[in-house]
């Protein structure tokens, strides 16, 4: 993997400042690492070759509008022998996904719960948690840097300011519909609020010839001084591999 000039510069600076924590961090996190995991396992039924058809619908409700999974997923499924159709009514499978969040954090998101399909993004939201963690991390770095500067000079403080342990994460909800030979009744329950004091409950029952599977997928990229431009392609690759791996 090609290392950017910025990362080389930071690594050289850290190497010159022997003995500081930033040097160890720069060495330990010099390689880009990506991990991707699902909230729930999905098992599709064995499929005959004639039924290997899929309709793909991908949504992105983040502010990173250039983050695209449609093209990579299409190529990956076609490589597995599936035909991607433009009409959902003609497809044996319907693959729907929504990219919910793409965030930068100062901690490992894979070490914390990320919920199941449709769940809220934890507490006040991933972004708020990331911002809080980032501020705490910055305060810790600042405090450490000042202490180190007093004890060992300005070098450690500069190194700690330049070398950052950065994580980028992408959270995606995935729903897969698989045709079933037998129709079943599907009941959808909704609770609609009308102002502060009134709530209306709605039950909708319809026939369906689909089996529905839902899961949430988290992909995390980590490297020293990682940028969003470097992280996005790797996050796309991780999500594409896991989603297409269900088929």
NORFENFEN-V749321 format. One record per residue. N is the residue number from 1. PHI is phi in whole degrees, 0 to 359 (NA if undefined). BURIAL is 1 if it has 24 or more other ideal C-beta (glycine too) atoms within 12 Angstrom, else 0. D_LAST is the distance of its C-alpha to the last C-alpha in Angstrom with 1 decimal. Layout:
BEGIN
N/PHI/BURIAL/D_LAST  N/PHI/BURIAL/D_LAST
END
This chain:
BEGIN
1/NA/0/29.4  2/284/0/32.4  3/266/0/34.3  4/293/0/36.0  5/300/0/39.7  6/297/0/39.8  7/292/1/38.0  8/297/0/40.3  9/300/0/43.3  10/296/1/42.3  11/297/1/41.7  12/295/0/45.1  13/301/1/46.7  14/295/1/45.3  15/295/0/46.3  16/290/0/49.9  17/264/1/50.0  18/298/0/50.0  19/94/0/49.6  20/273/1/47.9  21/296/1/44.6  22/297/1/43.2  23/297/1/43.5  24/296/0/41.4  25/296/1/38.7  26/299/1/38.6  27/285/0/38.2  28/290/0/35.6  29/248/1/33.4  30/287/1/34.0  31/261/0/30.4  32/286/1/27.5  33/240/1/25.0  34/230/1/21.6  35/228/1/19.7  36/224/1/16.7  37/214/1/15.9  38/255/1/14.4  39/283/1/16.9  40/218/0/14.9  41/285/0/12.1  42/242/1/9.4  43/243/0/8.5  44/272/1/7.0  45/289/0/9.2  46/306/0/9.2  47/242/0/9.1  48/292/0/12.1  49/303/0/12.3  50/293/0/14.5  51/261/0/12.0  52/279/1/9.4  53/232/1/10.9  54/215/1/10.1  55/252/1/12.9  56/247/1/12.8  57/226/1/15.7  58/244/1/16.5  59/241/0/19.7  60/227/1/21.8  61/256/0/24.7  62/263/1/26.1  63/271/0/29.1  64/265/1/27.1  65/291/0/26.5  66/272/0/25.5  67/279/1/22.4  68/243/1/19.7  69/248/1/15.9  70/300/1/15.5  71/297/0/16.5  72/300/1/14.5  73/294/1/11.2  74/300/1/12.2  75/297/0/13.2  76/294/1/10.2  77/289/1/7.8  78/296/0/10.9  79/293/0/11.3  80/272/1/8.2  81/97/0/10.1  82/270/1/9.1  83/258/1/12.3  84/271/1/12.9  85/257/0/15.6  86/267/0/18.4  87/243/0/19.1  88/295/0/17.0  89/294/0/19.0  90/263/0/17.7  91/264/1/14.0  92/283/1/11.9  93/240/1/9.7  94/238/1/11.5  95/255/1/10.3  96/238/1/13.4  97/213/1/14.5  98/227/1/18.1  99/282/1/19.5  100/273/1/22.2  101/205/1/24.1  102/229/1/24.9  103/228/1/27.8  104/258/1/30.1  105/226/1/31.4  106/257/1/33.9  107/222/1/32.0  108/276/0/28.6  109/296/1/26.4  110/291/1/24.0  111/271/0/27.0  112/237/0/27.4  113/298/0/25.5  114/239/1/23.3  115/79/1/22.7  116/254/0/19.9  117/309/1/18.4  118/83/0/21.5  119/284/0/24.0  120/296/0/26.8  121/278/1/26.5  122/71/1/28.9  123/58/0/32.7  124/275/0/34.2  125/112/0/31.0  126/300/1/29.3  127/299/1/31.7  128/295/0/34.8  129/297/1/33.7  130/296/1/33.1  131/296/0/36.5  132/296/0/38.3  133/298/1/36.8  134/297/0/37.7  135/296/0/41.2  136/297/0/41.7  137/295/0/40.4  138/296/0/42.8  139/296/0/45.7  140/296/0/45.0  141/297/1/44.8  142/298/0/48.0  143/297/0/49.8  144/297/1/48.8  145/296/1/49.8  146/294/0/53.2  147/296/0/53.9  148/294/1/53.0  149/296/0/55.0  150/292/0/58.0  151/272/0/57.7  152/238/0/56.5  153/104/0/57.1  154/285/0/55.1  155/301/1/52.7  156/297/1/50.3  157/295/1/50.3  158/295/1/49.3  159/298/1/46.6  160/296/1/45.0  161/285/1/45.1  162/272/1/43.3  163/257/1/40.6  164/239/1/37.9  165/270/1/34.9  166/245/1/32.3  167/241/1/28.9  168/239/1/26.6  169/232/1/23.7  170/231/1/21.1  171/248/1/19.9  172/226/1/17.2  173/271/1/16.3  174/233/1/12.9  175/233/1/12.6  176/239/1/9.9  177/253/1/11.7  178/239/1/10.8  179/299/1/13.8  180/238/0/16.0  181/290/0/18.9  182/247/0/21.3  183/283/0/22.4  184/221/0/23.1  185/272/0/25.3  186/246/0/23.9  187/252/0/26.7  188/249/0/26.7  189/252/0/29.5  190/232/0/31.0  191/240/0/34.1  192/254/0/36.0  193/269/0/38.8  194/237/0/42.0  195/77/0/44.1  196/269/0/44.8  197/251/0/46.1  198/239/0/44.1  199/230/0/40.6  200/250/0/39.2  201/262/0/36.5  202/233/0/34.4  203/247/0/32.2  204/242/0/30.1  205/248/0/28.9  206/216/0/26.9  207/280/0/25.1  208/218/0/21.3  209/251/0/19.0  210/239/1/15.9  211/265/1/14.4  212/246/1/13.9  213/237/1/12.1  214/225/1/13.7  215/204/1/13.8  216/240/1/15.8  217/235/1/15.2  218/245/1/18.2  219/238/1/18.7  220/231/1/22.2  221/245/1/24.2  222/219/1/27.6  223/191/1/30.6  224/294/1/34.3  225/55/1/35.3  226/294/1/31.8  227/250/0/31.7  228/296/1/29.2  229/295/0/29.1  230/281/1/28.1  231/282/1/25.6  232/305/1/23.6  233/300/1/21.9  234/287/1/20.9  235/295/1/19.5  236/299/1/17.5  237/296/1/16.1  238/297/1/15.3  239/295/1/13.6  240/298/1/11.5  241/298/1/10.5  242/288/1/9.6  243/296/1/7.8  244/292/1/5.6  245/293/1/5.4  246/292/1/3.8  247/273/1/0.0
END
